[in-house]
């Protein structure tokens, strides 16, 4: 899921506006979301999700009875976990009804069953002590009040239940990622000519600081992408939210450095072009290159560098029994 530096991108100023922008953007993005972000529910997607879970939960993976995903999108985590038997029964929530429709379409296509509920992470529509696992991918940075959200996560977890989140932007990693994004924007016109792709309005910001051309209330649909992110975290801040809500055994780690530099160049270029004009060979190069650099990150960097230099942070913990 796309990340932008919250302070630089003029995020909405109230919680209600944040929820409204996120709902409108994700409703508009739902139909093409899997294609844009390379979401996979086959062998590649299952391997990616297993790899993230191993980093947080160790080997062999535990098995859970009932899980709840927050901000599930089209189902990347939950559907792949169901296919691998990591969870037995799954509930998926999102603020966007159209994302939930896309998830159910994916679930029917791959032959798994999941319950979906449209609700806000700060006010979950479930009883206390209802789940063995609460999880999410690239969602915490969209939530206005994280103290309320973590309190809700703790409330709906059973004693000794676990939570995990991945794909959350780090402050340092986000700043580093700004450089390949800006370089890609400068070269986008040449790239589009080479790809013979038509331009799309709303992504080539005219100033060097990456400011969007208009306020969020003047835009709609996928042009709202620059406004949906409201947090970027240090590892200490992310851990503090969880500990403040009463979670134990909280651990935070970083993942993906080279893969995200590579990915952000390609995604920024692609965002300036009409999706139907991007060649299949380019998409294969971008996707396979990203997977190859993920393997380099895991093998050489993630165990050696501090968490804050990576683009994404991961967090896990437990509700005391």
C-alpha positions as CSV (number, residue, x, y, z in Angstrom):
1,X,0.0,0.0,0.0
2,X,1.3,3.4,-0.9
3,X,3.0,5.6,1.8
4,X,3.6,9.3,1.7
5,X,5.3,11.4,4.4
6,X,2.3,12.6,6.4
7,X,3.7,16.0,7.3
8,X,4.6,16.9,3.8
9,X,1.4,15.8,2.1
10,X,-1.2,18.0,3.9
11,X,-3.2,15.3,5.5
12,X,-6.8,16.1,6.5
13,X,-7.0,17.9,9.9
14,X,-9.8,16.1,11.6
15,X,-10.5,12.4,12.3
16,X,-13.8,12.6,10.4
17,X,-12.0,14.0,7.3
18,X,-9.3,11.3,7.5
19,X,-11.9,8.6,7.5
20,X,-13.8,10.2,4.7
21,X,-10.7,10.6,2.5
22,X,-9.7,7.0,3.2
23,X,-13.1,5.6,2.4
24,X,-13.4,7.5,-0.9
25,X,-9.9,6.7,-2.0
26,X,-10.1,3.0,-1.2
27,X,-13.6,2.6,-2.7
28,X,-12.3,4.1,-5.9
29,X,-9.1,2.1,-5.9
30,X,-10.7,-1.3,-5.1
31,X,-11.3,-2.5,-8.6
32,X,-7.6,-2.1,-9.8
33,X,-5.9,-2.4,-6.4
34,X,-4.5,-6.0,-6.9
35,X,-3.1,-5.2,-10.3
36,X,-1.5,-1.9,-9.2
37,X,0.2,-3.4,-6.1
38,X,0.9,-6.9,-7.4
39,X,-1.3,-8.6,-4.9
40,X,-1.2,-12.3,-5.4
41,X,-3.2,-15.2,-4.0
42,X,-1.2,-18.0,-5.5
43,X,2.1,-19.6,-4.6
44,X,4.0,-16.2,-4.7
45,X,1.5,-14.4,-2.4
46,X,1.3,-17.3,0.0
47,X,5.1,-17.4,0.2
48,X,5.3,-13.6,0.8
49,X,2.8,-13.7,3.6
50,X,4.5,-16.8,5.2
51,X,7.8,-15.0,5.1
52,X,6.4,-12.0,7.0
53,X,4.7,-14.2,9.5
54,X,8.0,-16.1,10.1
55,X,9.8,-12.9,10.9
56,X,7.2,-12.0,13.6
57,X,6.1,-15.4,14.9
58,X,9.1,-17.7,14.3
59,X,9.2,-21.2,12.9
60,X,7.2,-23.3,12.7
61,X,4.2,-21.0,12.4
62,X,1.5,-21.2,15.1
63,X,-2.1,-22.1,14.2
64,X,-4.9,-19.9,15.3
65,X,-8.6,-20.5,15.7
66,X,-10.4,-17.2,14.9
67,X,-8.6,-14.2,13.4
68,X,-9.6,-10.6,12.8
69,X,-7.9,-8.4,10.2
70,X,-8.1,-4.6,10.4
71,X,-8.1,-2.7,7.1
72,X,-8.0,-5.9,5.1
73,X,-8.2,-4.3,1.7
74,X,-8.7,-7.0,-1.0
75,X,-7.6,-9.8,1.4
76,X,-3.8,-10.1,0.9
77,X,-3.0,-11.4,4.4
78,X,-6.2,-13.1,5.5
79,X,-6.9,-15.0,2.3
80,X,-3.3,-16.3,2.0
81,X,-3.3,-17.3,5.7
82,X,-6.6,-19.2,5.2
83,X,-5.1,-21.1,2.2
84,X,-2.1,-22.1,4.3
85,X,-4.1,-23.1,7.3
86,X,-2.5,-20.6,9.6
87,X,-6.0,-19.5,10.7
88,X,-9.2,-21.7,10.8
89,X,-11.9,-19.0,10.8
90,X,-11.4,-15.4,9.6
91,X,-13.2,-12.1,9.9
92,X,-12.0,-9.2,7.8
93,X,-12.9,-5.5,8.3
94,X,-12.3,-2.4,6.3
95,X,-13.6,1.1,6.3
96,X,-14.2,0.7,2.5
97,X,-17.3,-1.4,1.5
98,X,-15.9,-1.8,-2.1
99,X,-12.6,-3.2,-0.8
100,X,-14.7,-5.8,1.1
101,X,-16.6,-6.6,-2.1
102,X,-13.3,-7.1,-3.9
103,X,-12.1,-9.4,-1.0
104,X,-15.2,-11.5,-1.2
105,X,-14.7,-11.9,-5.0
106,X,-11.2,-13.0,-4.4
107,X,-12.3,-15.4,-1.7
108,X,-14.9,-17.0,-4.0
109,X,-12.3,-17.3,-6.8
110,X,-9.8,-19.2,-4.7
111,X,-12.4,-21.2,-2.7
112,X,-12.1,-19.9,0.9
113,X,-14.8,-18.5,3.2
114,X,-14.3,-15.3,5.2
115,X,-16.8,-13.1,7.1
116,X,-16.5,-9.3,6.2
117,X,-17.7,-6.4,8.3
118,X,-17.4,-2.7,7.4
119,X,-16.3,-0.8,10.5
120,X,-13.8,1.6,11.9
121,X,-10.7,0.3,13.7
122,X,-11.3,2.8,16.6
123,X,-14.8,1.3,17.2
124,X,-14.8,-2.4,16.4
125,X,-18.2,-4.1,16.1
126,X,-17.3,-7.3,18.1
127,X,-17.6,-8.6,21.6
128,X,-14.8,-8.7,24.2
129,X,-12.4,-11.6,24.0
130,X,-13.6,-12.7,20.6
131,X,-10.4,-13.5,18.6
132,X,-7.2,-15.5,19.0
133,X,-5.3,-13.3,16.5
134,X,-5.7,-9.7,15.4
135,X,-3.6,-8.5,12.4
136,X,-3.2,-6.0,9.6
137,X,-1.0,-5.0,6.7
138,X,-0.3,-1.4,5.9
139,X,-3.2,0.0,7.9
140,X,-2.0,1.6,11.1
141,X,-0.7,4.6,9.3
142,X,-4.2,5.4,8.1
143,X,-5.9,5.5,11.5
144,X,-6.4,8.9,13.2
145,X,-6.3,7.8,16.9
146,X,-4.0,4.9,17.4
147,X,-4.4,4.9,21.2
148,X,-8.1,4.1,20.7
149,X,-7.4,1.5,18.0
150,X,-4.9,-0.4,20.1
151,X,-7.3,-0.3,23.0
152,X,-10.0,-1.8,20.8
153,X,-7.5,-4.5,19.5
154,X,-6.8,-5.5,23.1
155,X,-10.5,-5.5,24.0
156,X,-11.5,-8.0,21.3
157,X,-8.5,-10.3,21.8
158,X,-8.8,-13.3,24.1
159,X,-6.3,-13.6,27.0
160,X,-3.0,-14.7,25.6
161,X,-4.2,-13.8,22.1
162,X,-1.6,-12.2,19.8
163,X,-1.6,-9.2,17.4
164,X,0.7,-8.5,14.5
165,X,1.0,-5.7,11.9
166,X,3.3,-5.4,8.9
167,X,3.9,-2.9,6.2
168,X,3.9,0.2,8.4
169,X,6.1,3.2,7.2
170,X,9.1,4.2,9.2
171,X,10.0,7.9,9.5
172,X,13.5,7.4,8.3
173,X,12.6,5.0,5.6
174,X,9.9,7.3,4.4
175,X,12.4,10.2,4.1
176,X,14.9,8.0,2.2
177,X,12.1,6.8,-0.1
178,X,11.4,10.4,-1.1
179,X,14.6,10.5,-3.2
180,X,13.7,7.7,-5.6
181,X,10.1,9.0,-5.9
182,X,11.3,12.5,-6.9
183,X,13.8,11.0,-9.3
184,X,11.1,8.9,-10.9
185,X,8.8,12.0,-11.2
186,X,11.5,13.9,-13.0
187,X,12.1,11.0,-15.5
188,X,8.4,10.1,-15.9
189,X,7.8,12.0,-19.2
190,X,10.8,10.2,-20.9
191,X,9.6,6.9,-19.4
192,X,6.1,7.3,-20.8
193,X,7.4,8.1,-24.2
194,X,9.5,5.0,-24.2
195,X,6.5,3.0,-23.0
196,X,4.1,4.8,-25.4
197,X,1.9,5.5,-22.4
198,X,-0.6,8.3,-22.0
199,X,-0.2,10.6,-18.9
200,X,-2.6,10.6,-16.0
201,X,-3.4,13.9,-14.3
202,X,-2.8,14.4,-10.6
203,X,0.5,12.5,-9.9
204,X,3.2,14.8,-11.2
205,X,3.5,17.4,-8.5
206,X,5.1,20.6,-9.8
207,X,7.3,21.6,-6.8
208,X,10.4,19.8,-5.6
209,X,9.0,19.1,-2.1
210,X,6.3,16.7,-3.4
211,X,3.3,18.9,-2.4
212,X,0.1,17.9,-4.1
213,X,-1.5,20.4,-6.5
214,X,-4.8,20.8,-4.6
215,X,-6.4,20.1,-1.2
216,X,-8.2,16.9,-0.6
217,X,-11.7,18.4,-0.6
218,X,-11.2,19.5,-4.2
219,X,-10.2,16.0,-5.4
220,X,-11.9,12.6,-5.6
221,X,-11.2,9.0,-6.4
222,X,-7.7,7.7,-6.8
223,X,-6.3,11.3,-7.0
224,X,-6.8,11.2,-3.1
225,X,-3.9,8.8,-2.7
226,X,-1.5,11.5,-1.5
227,X,-3.8,12.3,1.4
228,X,-4.7,9.0,3.0
229,X,-1.6,8.5,5.1
230,X,-1.4,10.3,8.5
231,X,1.4,8.6,10.4
232,X,5.0,7.5,9.8
233,X,6.6,5.8,12.8
234,X,9.9,5.3,14.6
235,X,10.2,1.8,16.1
236,X,10.0,3.4,19.6
237,X,6.8,5.2,18.8
238,X,5.1,2.2,17.3
239,X,6.1,0.0,20.3
240,X,4.9,2.6,22.7
241,X,1.3,2.6,21.2
242,X,1.1,-1.1,21.9
243,X,2.6,-1.1,25.4
244,X,0.4,1.9,26.3
245,X,-2.6,-0.2,25.5
246,X,-1.4,-3.0,27.8
247,X,0.2,-5.4,25.4
248,X,3.1,-7.6,26.5
249,X,6.1,-9.1,24.7
250,X,6.0,-6.3,22.1
251,X,8.6,-6.5,19.4
252,X,9.3,-4.2,16.4
253,X,11.6,-5.0,13.5
254,X,12.2,-3.5,10.0
255,X,11.9,-5.0,6.6
256,X,12.6,-4.1,3.0
257,X,15.1,-1.5,2.0
258,X,16.5,-2.2,-1.5
259,X,13.2,-3.7,-2.6
260,X,11.3,-0.6,-1.7
261,X,13.7,1.8,-3.4
262,X,13.3,-0.3,-6.5
263,X,9.6,-0.6,-6.0
264,X,9.0,3.1,-5.4
265,X,10.8,4.1,-8.6
266,X,8.6,1.8,-10.6
267,X,5.3,2.5,-8.8
268,X,5.9,6.3,-9.1
269,X,6.5,6.0,-12.8
270,X,3.5,3.8,-13.3
271,X,1.3,6.2,-11.3
272,X,1.8,8.9,-14.0
273,X,0.6,6.7,-16.8
274,X,-2.7,5.3,-17.9
275,X,-2.8,1.7,-16.5
276,X,-3.9,0.1,-19.8
277,X,-0.8,1.5,-21.5
278,X,1.8,0.0,-19.3
279,X,3.3,-3.0,-21.1
280,X,3.1,-6.5,-19.7
281,X,6.9,-7.0,-20.0
282,X,7.5,-3.9,-17.8
283,X,5.1,-5.2,-15.2
284,X,6.9,-8.5,-15.1
285,X,10.3,-6.8,-14.8
286,X,9.0,-4.6,-11.9
287,X,7.4,-7.4,-10.1
288,X,10.2,-10.0,-10.4
289,X,12.8,-7.4,-9.7
290,X,11.0,-6.5,-6.5
291,X,10.8,-10.1,-5.4
292,X,14.5,-10.6,-6.1
293,X,15.5,-7.6,-4.0
294,X,13.2,-8.7,-1.2
295,X,15.3,-11.9,-1.0
296,X,18.5,-9.7,-0.9
297,X,17.0,-7.7,2.0
298,X,16.2,-10.8,4.0
299,X,19.5,-12.5,3.4
300,X,21.9,-9.5,3.8
301,X,20.3,-6.5,5.5
302,X,17.3,-7.2,7.8
303,X,19.4,-9.0,10.4
304,X,22.2,-6.5,10.4
305,X,20.8,-2.9,10.1
306,X,18.7,-1.1,12.7
307,X,14.9,-1.2,12.2
308,X,14.5,2.5,11.6
309,X,16.4,2.6,8.3
310,X,14.0,0.2,6.6
311,X,11.0,1.4,4.8
312,X,8.5,-0.8,6.5
313,X,8.1,-1.7,10.2
314,X,6.5,-4.8,11.7
315,X,5.1,-5.2,15.2
316,X,3.8,-8.1,17.2
317,X,2.7,-8.7,20.8
318,X,0.4,-10.5,23.2
319,X,-2.6,-9.7,25.4
320,X,-1.6,-10.9,28.9
321,X,-3.5,-13.9,30.1
